[in-house]
Amino acid sequence: MFQEFLFFYLNKAKYELIEEGKTYYGEIPGLKGVWATGKSLEECRKKLLETLEGWVILRLKKNLPIPNFRIPYKKISYSNKVYAKV
């Protein structure tokens, strides 16, 4: 589930060449502060994924909202009480 979330947003990334075509810049629109650079598109994408992971972890630690991030669970009933199973 977490990987699906990461790759959903990674696939929304926008990339461009900067510094006279020597460096790739990538960012994920809508996620403030999620950007990275790299000497190749592959390196930029890898760093962008690492940045996104760190962004999510930081927001979880600070109890801040994360767009479209939901933890699925099943309701389990036992003697008229409902328990959540992650």
C-alpha positions as CSV (number, residue, x, y, z in Angstrom):
1,M,0.0,0.0,0.0
2,F,2.8,2.4,0.9
3,Q,4.6,1.6,-2.3
4,E,1.4,2.2,-4.3
5,F,1.1,5.7,-2.7
6,L,4.8,6.5,-3.5
7,F,4.6,5.4,-7.1
8,F,1.2,7.1,-7.6
9,Y,2.9,10.5,-6.8
10,L,6.2,9.7,-8.4
11,N,4.3,9.2,-11.7
12,K,2.9,12.7,-11.4
13,A,6.4,14.2,-11.2
14,K,7.5,16.9,-13.6
15,Y,11.1,17.0,-14.8
16,E,13.2,19.6,-16.6
17,L,16.8,20.2,-17.6
18,I,18.5,23.0,-15.8
19,E,22.1,24.5,-15.6
20,E,22.5,24.5,-19.4
21,G,21.3,20.9,-19.8
22,K,23.7,19.5,-17.2
23,T,21.3,18.7,-14.4
24,Y,17.8,17.3,-14.1
25,Y,15.3,18.9,-11.8
26,G,12.2,17.0,-10.7
27,E,9.3,18.0,-8.5
28,I,5.9,16.6,-7.5
29,P,3.2,19.2,-8.0
30,G,0.9,19.6,-5.0
31,L,3.4,18.3,-2.5
32,K,5.3,21.3,-1.2
33,G,9.0,20.7,-0.7
34,V,9.2,17.5,-2.7
35,W,11.9,18.1,-5.3
36,A,15.3,16.8,-6.3
37,T,18.1,17.1,-8.7
38,G,20.4,14.7,-10.4
39,K,23.0,14.4,-13.2
40,S,20.7,11.9,-15.0
41,L,17.0,11.5,-15.2
42,E,17.3,8.1,-13.4
43,E,19.4,9.7,-10.6
44,C,16.9,12.5,-10.2
45,R,14.0,10.1,-10.1
46,K,15.7,8.0,-7.4
47,K,16.5,11.1,-5.3
48,L,12.9,12.3,-5.8
49,L,11.6,9.0,-4.5
50,E,13.9,9.2,-1.4
51,T,12.7,12.8,-0.8
52,L,9.0,11.7,-1.1
53,E,9.6,8.9,1.4
54,G,11.2,11.3,3.9
55,W,8.4,13.8,3.3
56,V,5.8,11.2,4.2
57,I,7.7,10.0,7.3
58,L,8.1,13.6,8.6
59,R,4.5,14.4,8.1
60,L,3.5,11.2,9.9
61,K,5.8,12.1,12.9
62,K,4.3,15.6,13.0
63,N,0.7,14.3,12.6
64,L,0.2,16.5,9.5
65,P,-2.2,15.6,6.7
66,I,-0.9,13.6,3.7
67,P,-3.1,13.9,0.5
68,N,-4.8,10.6,-0.5
69,F,-3.0,8.6,2.2
70,R,-5.2,6.1,3.9
71,I,-4.4,3.0,5.9
72,P,-6.8,0.2,4.9
73,Y,-8.3,-1.9,7.7
74,K,-10.9,-4.6,8.3
75,K,-13.5,-4.4,11.0
76,I,-13.6,-7.5,13.2
77,S,-16.6,-8.1,15.4
78,Y,-16.3,-10.0,18.6
79,S,-19.0,-10.1,21.2
80,N,-20.6,-6.9,20.0
81,K,-17.3,-5.0,20.0
82,V,-15.6,-3.9,16.9
83,Y,-11.9,-4.1,16.5
84,A,-9.8,-2.7,13.7
85,K,-7.2,-4.9,12.0
86,V,-4.5,-3.2,10.0
